[in-house]
Amino acid sequence: MVFTDVEMPGSMDGFAVAQWVRANAPDIDVILAGSVYRSAQAASDLCDQQDHVPKPYDSQSVRDRIHRLLASRGPKKRDLKSALEEARAAGGAS
């Protein structure tokens, strides 16, 4: 599971992270956090239903969202480390 903010320093924002995960590890769940309305709209396209966390948020609501997502996961979900290793081996991640 990846939990990331929409706004991040550097050249890659949370949307780019979510797009990369969806393209390279589609069985990894993504939760985006953001405060801008545009964030909510774009997040709905990149994340599973209800996996955008509006800011400000409290830690309990984030924990609840993560627990619900983990409870709904199928047995075939990979972890991010495995996905990154496979992408690196295929030349898709640095």
C-alpha positions as CSV (number, residue, x, y, z in Angstrom):
1,M,0.0,0.0,0.0
2,V,1.2,3.5,-0.8
3,F,0.0,6.6,1.1
4,T,1.2,9.8,-0.4
5,D,0.4,13.5,-0.4
6,V,-0.6,15.1,-3.7
7,E,1.9,17.9,-3.2
8,M,5.5,16.8,-2.8
9,P,8.9,18.5,-3.4
10,G,10.8,17.7,-6.5
11,S,9.6,16.7,-10.0
12,M,7.2,14.0,-9.0
13,D,3.9,14.8,-7.3
14,G,1.5,12.3,-5.7
15,F,-0.4,12.0,-9.0
16,A,2.7,10.9,-10.7
17,V,3.4,8.4,-7.9
18,A,-0.1,7.0,-8.2
19,Q,0.2,6.8,-12.0
20,W,3.5,5.0,-11.8
21,V,2.1,2.5,-9.2
22,R,-1.0,1.9,-11.4
23,A,1.2,1.3,-14.5
24,N,3.9,-0.8,-12.9
25,A,2.2,-2.5,-9.9
26,P,-1.6,-2.3,-10.4
27,D,-2.2,-4.6,-7.5
28,I,-0.7,-2.2,-5.1
29,D,-3.3,0.0,-3.4
30,V,-2.8,3.8,-3.4
31,I,-4.2,6.4,-1.0
32,L,-3.7,10.1,-2.0
33,A,-4.0,12.9,0.5
34,G,-4.7,16.4,-0.7
35,S,-6.6,19.6,0.1
36,V,-7.4,21.0,-3.3
37,Y,-10.7,20.1,-5.1
38,R,-8.8,19.2,-8.2
39,S,-6.9,16.7,-6.1
40,A,-10.1,14.9,-5.2
41,Q,-11.2,14.7,-8.8
42,A,-7.9,13.4,-10.1
43,A,-7.5,11.0,-7.1
44,S,-10.8,9.4,-7.9
45,D,-9.3,8.4,-11.3
46,L,-6.1,7.1,-9.9
47,C,-7.2,5.4,-6.7
48,D,-9.7,2.8,-5.7
49,Q,-13.0,4.2,-4.7
50,Q,-12.8,6.3,-1.5
51,D,-9.0,6.3,-1.4
52,H,-8.6,10.0,-1.4
53,V,-8.1,11.5,2.1
54,P,-9.1,15.2,2.2
55,K,-6.9,17.5,4.3
56,P,-6.9,18.4,7.0
57,Y,-7.3,14.9,8.3
58,D,-6.8,13.3,11.7
59,S,-4.7,10.2,12.3
60,Q,-7.7,8.1,13.3
61,S,-9.5,8.6,10.1
62,V,-6.3,7.7,8.1
63,R,-5.9,4.5,10.3
64,D,-9.5,3.6,9.7
65,R,-9.2,4.1,5.9
66,I,-6.0,2.0,5.9
67,H,-7.6,-0.8,8.0
68,R,-10.7,-0.9,5.7
69,L,-8.5,-1.1,2.6
70,L,-6.3,-3.8,4.1
71,A,-9.4,-5.8,5.1
72,S,-10.7,-5.6,1.6
73,R,-7.4,-6.8,0.0
74,G,-7.4,-10.0,-1.9
75,P,-4.7,-12.7,-1.2
76,K,-2.9,-11.9,-4.4
77,K,-1.8,-8.4,-3.5
78,R,2.0,-7.8,-3.7
79,D,4.0,-5.6,-1.5
80,L,5.6,-2.4,-2.8
81,K,9.1,-3.7,-2.3
82,S,8.4,-6.7,-4.6
83,A,6.8,-4.4,-7.2
84,L,9.8,-2.0,-7.1
85,E,12.3,-4.9,-7.4
86,E,10.4,-6.3,-10.4
87,A,10.2,-2.9,-12.1
88,R,13.9,-2.3,-11.5
89,A,14.7,-5.7,-13.0
90,A,12.6,-4.8,-16.0
91,G,14.3,-1.4,-16.3
92,G,11.2,0.6,-15.2
93,A,12.4,2.2,-11.9
94,S,15.5,3.9,-10.7
